[in-house]
Amino acid sequence: MTLSKTNPEISRLSTEELKQLLDEGEPIFFADMRRHPDDLQIKAALYYDPERILAADRVELPASKDQLIVTYCTWPQEATSARVAQRLIEQGYRKVHPPWGGFEAWREAAYPVEPRSI
């Protein structure tokens, strides 16, 4: 797997890389960080209010610090998922990556989505 670098701390994954990892059985924790989520999400994602994550003194996710965590937003160039990824890395999570293209790229590629859990 090749990681695409945006800066030394945060690297993004393509939707194709993520789908390949899922197909290979890699446990991925998807964190939906969209400011205005619609009624769909990446399959098995959990929604988090990005402003709460960014403002929190301590961030605790139901994922191990070594698990692959994908923070995604709606739009390809939206920085929210990258800011949240940086915050999680600062909190000790080691493998946090926003995807290139955000949720829209995932949906356009017809990868697994499901109704958003509330």
C-alpha positions as CSV (number, residue, x, y, z in Angstrom):
1,M,0.0,0.0,0.0
2,T,1.3,3.4,-0.9
3,L,0.5,6.4,1.3
4,S,0.0,9.8,-0.4
5,K,1.7,12.5,1.7
6,T,0.1,15.9,2.2
7,N,2.5,16.8,5.0
8,P,4.9,14.8,7.3
9,E,2.1,14.2,9.9
10,I,-0.9,13.4,7.8
11,S,-1.1,11.1,4.8
12,R,-4.3,10.5,2.8
13,L,-5.4,7.2,1.4
14,S,-7.3,6.8,-1.9
15,T,-10.7,5.3,-1.9
16,E,-9.2,2.4,-4.0
17,E,-6.5,1.8,-1.3
18,L,-9.2,1.8,1.4
19,K,-11.4,-0.6,-0.6
20,Q,-8.5,-2.9,-1.2
21,L,-7.6,-2.9,2.6
22,L,-11.3,-3.8,3.4
23,D,-11.3,-6.6,0.8
24,E,-8.1,-7.9,2.4
25,G,-9.8,-8.0,5.8
26,E,-8.0,-5.0,7.4
27,P,-10.0,-3.8,10.4
28,I,-10.7,-0.1,9.7
29,F,-12.4,2.2,12.0
30,F,-14.3,4.8,9.9
31,A,-15.1,8.1,11.7
32,D,-17.7,10.3,10.0
33,M,-16.6,13.9,10.6
34,R,-19.0,15.6,8.2
35,R,-20.4,18.9,9.5
36,H,-23.8,18.3,7.8
37,P,-24.1,14.5,7.3
38,D,-26.9,13.2,5.1
39,D,-28.8,9.9,5.6
40,L,-25.9,7.7,4.3
41,Q,-22.5,6.8,5.7
42,I,-19.6,4.5,4.9
43,K,-20.6,1.1,6.1
44,A,-20.0,0.6,9.9
45,A,-18.9,4.2,10.4
46,L,-19.6,6.1,13.6
47,Y,-20.5,9.8,13.5
48,Y,-18.6,12.3,15.6
49,D,-19.1,16.1,15.8
50,P,-15.7,17.3,14.5
51,E,-15.9,20.5,16.6
52,R,-16.2,18.5,19.8
53,I,-13.2,16.3,18.8
54,L,-11.1,19.3,18.0
55,A,-12.0,21.1,21.3
56,A,-11.7,18.1,23.6
57,D,-8.8,17.8,26.1
58,R,-8.8,14.1,25.7
59,V,-10.1,12.0,22.8
60,E,-11.2,8.4,23.3
61,L,-12.4,6.4,20.3
62,P,-13.6,2.8,20.5
63,A,-10.6,1.8,18.5
64,S,-7.1,0.8,19.5
65,K,-4.3,3.3,19.2
66,D,-2.7,1.0,16.5
67,Q,-5.8,0.4,14.4
68,L,-6.2,2.0,11.1
69,I,-8.6,5.0,11.6
70,V,-10.1,6.8,8.6
71,T,-11.6,10.3,9.3
72,Y,-13.8,11.4,6.4
73,C,-15.6,14.6,5.5
74,T,-18.0,15.3,2.6
75,W,-15.9,17.2,0.0
76,P,-12.5,16.4,-1.6
77,Q,-10.7,19.4,-0.3
78,E,-12.4,19.9,3.1
79,A,-9.8,20.2,5.8
80,T,-11.9,19.0,8.7
81,S,-11.0,15.4,8.4
82,A,-7.3,16.3,8.2
83,R,-7.6,18.5,11.3
84,V,-9.3,15.8,13.2
85,A,-6.7,13.2,12.1
86,Q,-4.0,15.5,13.3
87,R,-5.7,15.9,16.7
88,L,-6.1,12.1,17.0
89,I,-2.4,11.6,16.2
90,E,-1.6,14.2,18.9
91,Q,-3.7,12.0,21.3
92,G,-1.6,8.9,20.5
93,Y,-3.5,7.2,17.7
94,R,-0.8,6.0,15.3
95,K,-2.5,5.2,11.9
96,V,-5.0,8.0,11.2
97,H,-5.7,8.9,7.5
98,P,-8.3,11.0,5.8
99,P,-9.3,9.7,2.3
100,W,-8.7,11.6,-0.9
101,G,-12.0,12.8,-2.2
102,G,-13.9,12.4,1.1
103,F,-17.3,10.7,1.3
104,E,-18.3,11.9,-2.2
105,A,-15.4,10.0,-3.8
106,W,-16.4,6.9,-1.8
107,R,-20.0,7.1,-2.9
108,E,-19.1,7.9,-6.5
109,A,-17.0,4.7,-6.6
110,A,-20.1,2.7,-5.5
111,Y,-18.3,1.4,-2.4
112,P,-20.3,0.1,0.6
113,V,-22.6,2.7,2.2
114,E,-25.5,2.2,4.6
115,P,-28.2,4.3,6.3
116,R,-26.6,6.6,8.9
117,S,-27.1,5.4,12.4
118,I,-28.4,8.2,14.7
